[in-house]
Amino acid sequence: MNAFAGTHTPASATAAIIAAFNQRTQGSKDASAANRHFLADKSAIGVPFSPIAKEALYPIVATKAEGANLWDVDGNRYVDILMGMGINLFGHNPPFIRSAIEEQLAKGFAVGPQSELAGETAELFCRLTGKERVTFSNTGTEAVMTAIRIARAATGRRKIAIFAGSYHGHSDQVLNKPAGPTDLRAVPAFPGVSDTTARDVLLLDYANPQSLDILRKRGRHLAAVLVEPVQSRNIDVQPRAFLHELRTITEQTGTALIFDEMISGFRVAQGGAQEHFGVEADIATYGKIAGGGLALSLIAGSNRFMNYVDGGIWSYGDASAPVVQPTFFAGTYCRHPLALAAARATARHMLDEGPALQEGLNARTSGLVSRLNASLATARLPVIFTSFGSFFSVAASRSGVPPLALNLLSLLLLTAGIHLRGGDKGGFLSTAHTDADLDVVHDAFLHGFQSLAGFGLLPLTDGTNSP
């Protein structure tokens, strides 16, 4: 049913949806207004500023999070599908991670000396990733920066290739965009990004065979090809054959293949997208799930590349020495004891549960997507969902949802008690989500799209659309 029945223009429909959202979340709006004088923060907003959306541009302020739910300052309870932008594979505050953090907290968290947890945690993640060595960092941005530097050190080359539409954090070297709709020359994507970094970037079209042809010709001049195997902004494209050919080309040209597995790592399979697609990258970066909710990322790879972190493996009591001249890598909070405690607990849990953990969660997500698609088709709504592991989203290229409707959808979902960011068109499931939670998610999306159709913001189909 349309909760906003009546005749509306796009402007009046937007105003009605925003008003309902404001009424439910006034405390979050008040907090955002008060904080703006002191806190410069855009992190929780997925849509740019516009006058028409101005009154809805604020994040939900949470006071508590447990399992699949969180609560806001207005006392509202939400089924959370943002899940920390993909961090919380096991839901919020899972007991096994909370216990590990509490145990370490009682011991203190010395920063400076080596943590007693570092070696074991590294070994556990080597087992999970299948890589020879790992090192720890704090964020996905830092991990990708480090992976690129390692690749340049190992190959002696400067230029890297990345793909338009991928997200690799917020360092200057990956914040580039195409110069125009048909011009893939890299230019800075945002104010303040140095245009000099774009000179070292070859920007290509993802999953396009022509990009492979370019890499065959130019690969011997590239330090690395950096790829988000399934782009988090477009999970509808899952190019298995493209990735296999990318692996073949990079092996032939001596180029490092870097997989950015911030989203896919430990989610789609225990060994991430590399296991799922059957492609072994030279270096892989991980974050989110790995830290168990705390700030931690991983750079993992073969000895050929990881030796450039510390010079390589050598022994005491003999004539051995570092095998290469290392590059520079550092960070005060790398290997923070509390983050390592959470990461070790996470790795142990995943190894104990085995592949069935991801397989079961993937199947539940696929079931939700199938159910949503069937309901949307019955309702003659031009929307199709897709999933990659336990990440699900509207398949934008196969759906007929105008941008305004898609942005307003998130406000309708928040008003209905589904937590995500403004502008999001899907989310993540965790092992904490119950069947009842999935019912709530299904109904909220269905009713949200029905409301958009009732406003005249979403056209109905002739009933022949299908997933």
Protein Blocks (a to p, Z undefined) as FASTA:
>chain_A
ZZkgcjddfklmmmmmmmmmmmmmmmmmmmmmmmmmmmccfklpcbdcdfklmmmgccdd
dfbdehjbccdfkopacddfklonomamnoghifklmmmmmmmmmnopaehiacfklmmm
mmmmmmmnopabdcddfbfklmmmmmmmmmmmmnopabdcddehiaebjafklmccdfbf
klcbdcdfbghiafklmmmpccddehiaklmmmmmmmmmmpfbdcddfbafklmkbccfk
lmmmmmmmmmmnopacdddfklmgoklpmnlmmlmnopacfbdcdehjlnnopacddddd
dfklmmmmnopacdehiabdcfbdcdddddfkgoiaklmmmmmmmmmmmmmnommlmmmm
mmmmmmmmmmmmmmmmmnopabdcddehjaccddfklcccdfklmmmmmmmmmmnopacd
ehiabdcddfklcfklmmmmmmmmmmmmmmmmmnopaccdehlacZZ
